[in-house]
Amino acid sequence: MDETCIKVAGLWKYFYRAVDRTGDRVDFLLTVKRDLAAAQRLLERATNLYGLPDKITIDKSGANTTTIESVKVAICVDILMRQNKYLNNIVEQDHRAIKRMIRPMLEFKSF
């Protein structure tokens, strides 16, 4: 799980996404705010589609950490949470494709 800022209709929005171990996008969410509720929505949607993962790799985001900890407590399941803020993180590599697509357009035209 990770998020990045992208420009949509002249305003900055947060693009949350979850990718699997091979780098394929599992789910995404575009929100106005970067907060706990957005991270919880993304994790809930992704787990409803694909089930609970054994391991989750995130960056040092506090909202993502709190979301995963709350899911672990609520469901009483042990999910290994790895925090990796470096660029060799597969989730961080997903930024490249999004930024490469947006750069020529300068921004998305609608939300």
Rosetta constraint file for C-alpha pairs under 8 A:
AtomPair CA 1 CA 16 HARMONIC 7.21 0.50
AtomPair CA 1 CA 17 HARMONIC 5.74 0.50
AtomPair CA 1 CA 18 HARMONIC 4.44 0.50
AtomPair CA 1 CA 19 HARMONIC 6.79 0.50
AtomPair CA 1 CA 56 HARMONIC 7.30 0.50
AtomPair CA 1 CA 57 HARMONIC 6.62 0.50
AtomPair CA 1 CA 58 HARMONIC 5.34 0.50
AtomPair CA 1 CA 59 HARMONIC 7.90 0.50
AtomPair CA 1 CA 64 HARMONIC 7.43 0.50
AtomPair CA 1 CA 91 HARMONIC 6.63 0.50
AtomPair CA 2 CA 16 HARMONIC 5.70 0.50
AtomPair CA 2 CA 17 HARMONIC 5.71 0.50
AtomPair CA 2 CA 18 HARMONIC 6.62 0.50
AtomPair CA 2 CA 58 HARMONIC 6.16 0.50
AtomPair CA 2 CA 59 HARMONIC 6.77 0.50
AtomPair CA 2 CA 64 HARMONIC 7.92 0.50
AtomPair CA 2 CA 91 HARMONIC 6.36 0.50
AtomPair CA 2 CA 92 HARMONIC 7.31 0.50
AtomPair CA 3 CA 14 HARMONIC 6.35 0.50
AtomPair CA 3 CA 15 HARMONIC 5.33 0.50
AtomPair CA 3 CA 16 HARMONIC 4.16 0.50
AtomPair CA 3 CA 17 HARMONIC 6.26 0.50
AtomPair CA 4 CA 14 HARMONIC 5.68 0.50
AtomPair CA 4 CA 15 HARMONIC 5.31 0.50
AtomPair CA 4 CA 16 HARMONIC 6.64 0.50
AtomPair CA 4 CA 95 HARMONIC 7.24 0.50
AtomPair CA 5 CA 12 HARMONIC 6.27 0.50
AtomPair CA 5 CA 13 HARMONIC 5.63 0.50
AtomPair CA 5 CA 14 HARMONIC 4.70 0.50
AtomPair CA 5 CA 15 HARMONIC 6.05 0.50
AtomPair CA 6 CA 12 HARMONIC 5.61 0.50
AtomPair CA 6 CA 13 HARMONIC 5.52 0.50
AtomPair CA 6 CA 14 HARMONIC 6.34 0.50
AtomPair CA 6 CA 15 HARMONIC 6.70 0.50
AtomPair CA 6 CA 107 HARMONIC 7.26 0.50
AtomPair CA 7 CA 11 HARMONIC 5.41 0.50
AtomPair CA 7 CA 12 HARMONIC 4.42 0.50
AtomPair CA 7 CA 13 HARMONIC 6.04 0.50
AtomPair CA 7 CA 106 HARMONIC 7.72 0.50
AtomPair CA 7 CA 107 HARMONIC 4.99 0.50
AtomPair CA 7 CA 108 HARMONIC 6.40 0.50
AtomPair CA 8 CA 12 HARMONIC 6.12 0.50
AtomPair CA 8 CA 13 HARMONIC 6.48 0.50
AtomPair CA 8 CA 107 HARMONIC 5.52 0.50
AtomPair CA 8 CA 108 HARMONIC 4.59 0.50
AtomPair CA 8 CA 109 HARMONIC 5.86 0.50
AtomPair CA 8 CA 110 HARMONIC 5.92 0.50
AtomPair CA 8 CA 111 HARMONIC 5.92 0.50
AtomPair CA 9 CA 107 HARMONIC 6.79 0.50
AtomPair CA 9 CA 108 HARMONIC 5.96 0.50
AtomPair CA 9 CA 109 HARMONIC 4.65 0.50
AtomPair CA 9 CA 110 HARMONIC 5.19 0.50
AtomPair CA 9 CA 111 HARMONIC 6.77 0.50
AtomPair CA 10 CA 107 HARMONIC 7.16 0.50
AtomPair CA 10 CA 109 HARMONIC 7.84 0.50
AtomPair CA 12 CA 32 HARMONIC 7.70 0.50
AtomPair CA 13 CA 30 HARMONIC 6.80 0.50
AtomPair CA 13 CA 31 HARMONIC 5.90 0.50
AtomPair CA 13 CA 32 HARMONIC 5.03 0.50
AtomPair CA 13 CA 33 HARMONIC 7.22 0.50
AtomPair CA 14 CA 30 HARMONIC 5.74 0.50
AtomPair CA 14 CA 31 HARMONIC 5.26 0.50
AtomPair CA 14 CA 32 HARMONIC 6.10 0.50
AtomPair CA 14 CA 33 HARMONIC 6.65 0.50
AtomPair CA 14 CA 34 HARMONIC 6.29 0.50
AtomPair CA 15 CA 28 HARMONIC 7.09 0.50
AtomPair CA 15 CA 29 HARMONIC 5.88 0.50
AtomPair CA 15 CA 30 HARMONIC 4.63 0.50
AtomPair CA 15 CA 31 HARMONIC 6.58 0.50
AtomPair CA 16 CA 28 HARMONIC 5.47 0.50
AtomPair CA 16 CA 29 HARMONIC 5.00 0.50
AtomPair CA 16 CA 30 HARMONIC 6.20 0.50
AtomPair CA 16 CA 31 HARMONIC 7.80 0.50
AtomPair CA 16 CA 39 HARMONIC 7.56 0.50
AtomPair CA 16 CA 42 HARMONIC 7.23 0.50
AtomPair CA 17 CA 25 HARMONIC 7.11 0.50
AtomPair CA 17 CA 26 HARMONIC 7.48 0.50
AtomPair CA 17 CA 27 HARMONIC 5.70 0.50
AtomPair CA 17 CA 28 HARMONIC 4.07 0.50
AtomPair CA 17 CA 29 HARMONIC 6.24 0.50
AtomPair CA 17 CA 42 HARMONIC 7.38 0.50
AtomPair CA 18 CA 25 HARMONIC 6.01 0.50
AtomPair CA 18 CA 26 HARMONIC 5.40 0.50
AtomPair CA 18 CA 27 HARMONIC 5.38 0.50
AtomPair CA 18 CA 28 HARMONIC 6.29 0.50
AtomPair CA 18 CA 42 HARMONIC 7.79 0.50
AtomPair CA 18 CA 46 HARMONIC 7.43 0.50
AtomPair CA 18 CA 91 HARMONIC 7.32 0.50
AtomPair CA 19 CA 23 HARMONIC 5.51 0.50
AtomPair CA 19 CA 24 HARMONIC 5.38 0.50
AtomPair CA 19 CA 25 HARMONIC 4.27 0.50
AtomPair CA 19 CA 26 HARMONIC 4.99 0.50
AtomPair CA 19 CA 27 HARMONIC 7.16 0.50
AtomPair CA 19 CA 90 HARMONIC 7.79 0.50
AtomPair CA 19 CA 91 HARMONIC 6.20 0.50
AtomPair CA 20 CA 24 HARMONIC 5.60 0.50
AtomPair CA 20 CA 25 HARMONIC 6.52 0.50
AtomPair CA 20 CA 26 HARMONIC 6.33 0.50
AtomPair CA 21 CA 90 HARMONIC 7.25 0.50
AtomPair CA 22 CA 90 HARMONIC 7.86 0.50
AtomPair CA 23 CA 90 HARMONIC 5.96 0.50
AtomPair CA 23 CA 91 HARMONIC 7.04 0.50
AtomPair CA 23 CA 94 HARMONIC 7.17 0.50
AtomPair CA 26 CA 46 HARMONIC 6.73 0.50
AtomPair CA 27 CA 42 HARMONIC 7.33 0.50
AtomPair CA 27 CA 45 HARMONIC 7.49 0.50
AtomPair CA 27 CA 46 HARMONIC 5.82 0.50
AtomPair CA 28 CA 42 HARMONIC 6.78 0.50
AtomPair CA 29 CA 38 HARMONIC 7.86 0.50
AtomPair CA 29 CA 42 HARMONIC 6.21 0.50
AtomPair CA 31 CA 38 HARMONIC 6.95 0.50
AtomPair CA 33 CA 38 HARMONIC 7.38 0.50
AtomPair CA 34 CA 38 HARMONIC 6.61 0.50
AtomPair CA 34 CA 39 HARMONIC 7.90 0.50
AtomPair CA 35 CA 39 HARMONIC 6.60 0.50
AtomPair CA 35 CA 63 HARMONIC 6.00 0.50
AtomPair CA 36 CA 40 HARMONIC 6.13 0.50
AtomPair CA 36 CA 63 HARMONIC 4.79 0.50
AtomPair CA 36 CA 64 HARMONIC 7.14 0.50
AtomPair CA 36 CA 66 HARMONIC 7.43 0.50
AtomPair CA 36 CA 67 HARMONIC 6.65 0.50
AtomPair CA 37 CA 41 HARMONIC 6.16 0.50
AtomPair CA 38 CA 42 HARMONIC 6.34 0.50
AtomPair CA 39 CA 43 HARMONIC 6.27 0.50
AtomPair CA 39 CA 63 HARMONIC 6.46 0.50
AtomPair CA 39 CA 64 HARMONIC 5.87 0.50
AtomPair CA 39 CA 67 HARMONIC 6.50 0.50
AtomPair CA 40 CA 44 HARMONIC 5.99 0.50
AtomPair CA 40 CA 64 HARMONIC 7.89 0.50
AtomPair CA 40 CA 67 HARMONIC 5.66 0.50
AtomPair CA 41 CA 45 HARMONIC 6.10 0.50
AtomPair CA 42 CA 46 HARMONIC 6.11 0.50
AtomPair CA 43 CA 47 HARMONIC 6.04 0.50
AtomPair CA 43 CA 67 HARMONIC 7.94 0.50
AtomPair CA 44 CA 48 HARMONIC 6.06 0.50
AtomPair CA 45 CA 49 HARMONIC 6.39 0.50
AtomPair CA 46 CA 50 HARMONIC 6.07 0.50
AtomPair CA 46 CA 51 HARMONIC 7.39 0.50
AtomPair CA 47 CA 51 HARMONIC 4.37 0.50
AtomPair CA 47 CA 52 HARMONIC 5.22 0.50
AtomPair CA 47 CA 53 HARMONIC 7.69 0.50
AtomPair CA 53 CA 79 HARMONIC 6.97 0.50
AtomPair CA 54 CA 78 HARMONIC 7.64 0.50
AtomPair CA 54 CA 79 HARMONIC 5.24 0.50
AtomPair CA 54 CA 80 HARMONIC 6.24 0.50
AtomPair CA 55 CA 79 HARMONIC 5.57 0.50
AtomPair CA 55 CA 80 HARMONIC 4.54 0.50
AtomPair CA 55 CA 81 HARMONIC 5.82 0.50
AtomPair CA 55 CA 82 HARMONIC 7.32 0.50
AtomPair CA 56 CA 79 HARMONIC 7.18 0.50
AtomPair CA 56 CA 80 HARMONIC 6.27 0.50
AtomPair CA 56 CA 81 HARMONIC 4.96 0.50
AtomPair CA 56 CA 82 HARMONIC 6.12 0.50
AtomPair CA 57 CA 81 HARMONIC 5.95 0.50
AtomPair CA 57 CA 82 HARMONIC 4.64 0.50
AtomPair CA 57 CA 83 HARMONIC 5.72 0.50
AtomPair CA 57 CA 84 HARMONIC 6.75 0.50
AtomPair CA 57 CA 89 HARMONIC 7.97 0.50
AtomPair CA 57 CA 91 HARMONIC 7.87 0.50
AtomPair CA 58 CA 64 HARMONIC 7.13 0.50
AtomPair CA 58 CA 65 HARMONIC 7.80 0.50
AtomPair CA 58 CA 81 HARMONIC 7.48 0.50
AtomPair CA 58 CA 82 HARMONIC 6.30 0.50
AtomPair CA 58 CA 83 HARMONIC 5.00 0.50
AtomPair CA 58 CA 84 HARMONIC 6.11 0.50
AtomPair CA 58 CA 85 HARMONIC 7.49 0.50
AtomPair CA 58 CA 91 HARMONIC 7.67 0.50
AtomPair CA 59 CA 83 HARMONIC 5.17 0.50
AtomPair CA 59 CA 84 HARMONIC 5.02 0.50
AtomPair CA 59 CA 85 HARMONIC 4.49 0.50
AtomPair CA 59 CA 86 HARMONIC 7.84 0.50
AtomPair CA 60 CA 65 HARMONIC 7.68 0.50
AtomPair CA 60 CA 83 HARMONIC 6.02 0.50
AtomPair CA 60 CA 84 HARMONIC 6.99 0.50
AtomPair CA 60 CA 85 HARMONIC 6.01 0.50
AtomPair CA 61 CA 65 HARMONIC 6.35 0.50
AtomPair CA 62 CA 66 HARMONIC 6.12 0.50
AtomPair CA 63 CA 67 HARMONIC 6.11 0.50
AtomPair CA 64 CA 68 HARMONIC 6.25 0.50
AtomPair CA 65 CA 69 HARMONIC 6.20 0.50
AtomPair CA 66 CA 70 HARMONIC 6.07 0.50
AtomPair CA 67 CA 71 HARMONIC 6.29 0.50
AtomPair CA 68 CA 72 HARMONIC 6.17 0.50
AtomPair CA 68 CA 81 HARMONIC 7.65 0.50
AtomPair CA 69 CA 73 HARMONIC 6.32 0.50
AtomPair CA 70 CA 74 HARMONIC 6.00 0.50
AtomPair CA 71 CA 75 HARMONIC 5.94 0.50
AtomPair CA 71 CA 76 HARMONIC 7.86 0.50
AtomPair CA 72 CA 76 HARMONIC 5.48 0.50
AtomPair CA 72 CA 77 HARMONIC 5.30 0.50
AtomPair CA 72 CA 78 HARMONIC 6.17 0.50
AtomPair CA 72 CA 79 HARMONIC 6.60 0.50
AtomPair CA 73 CA 77 HARMONIC 7.22 0.50
AtomPair CA 84 CA 89 HARMONIC 6.41 0.50
AtomPair CA 85 CA 89 HARMONIC 7.21 0.50
AtomPair CA 86 CA 92 HARMONIC 7.69 0.50
AtomPair CA 87 CA 92 HARMONIC 5.71 0.50
AtomPair CA 87 CA 93 HARMONIC 6.73 0.50
AtomPair CA 88 CA 92 HARMONIC 7.10 0.50
AtomPair CA 88 CA 93 HARMONIC 7.07 0.50
AtomPair CA 89 CA 93 HARMONIC 6.54 0.50
AtomPair CA 90 CA 94 HARMONIC 6.77 0.50
AtomPair CA 91 CA 95 HARMONIC 7.46 0.50
AtomPair CA 92 CA 96 HARMONIC 7.88 0.50
AtomPair CA 93 CA 97 HARMONIC 7.83 0.50
AtomPair CA 94 CA 98 HARMONIC 6.89 0.50
AtomPair CA 95 CA 99 HARMONIC 6.04 0.50
AtomPair CA 96 CA 100 HARMONIC 5.89 0.50
AtomPair CA 97 CA 101 HARMONIC 6.21 0.50
AtomPair CA 98 CA 102 HARMONIC 6.25 0.50
AtomPair CA 99 CA 103 HARMONIC 5.90 0.50
AtomPair CA 100 CA 104 HARMONIC 7.60 0.50
AtomPair CA 101 CA 105 HARMONIC 7.58 0.50
AtomPair CA 102 CA 106 HARMONIC 5.78 0.50
AtomPair CA 102 CA 107 HARMONIC 5.74 0.50
AtomPair CA 102 CA 108 HARMONIC 7.06 0.50
AtomPair CA 103 CA 107 HARMONIC 7.18 0.50
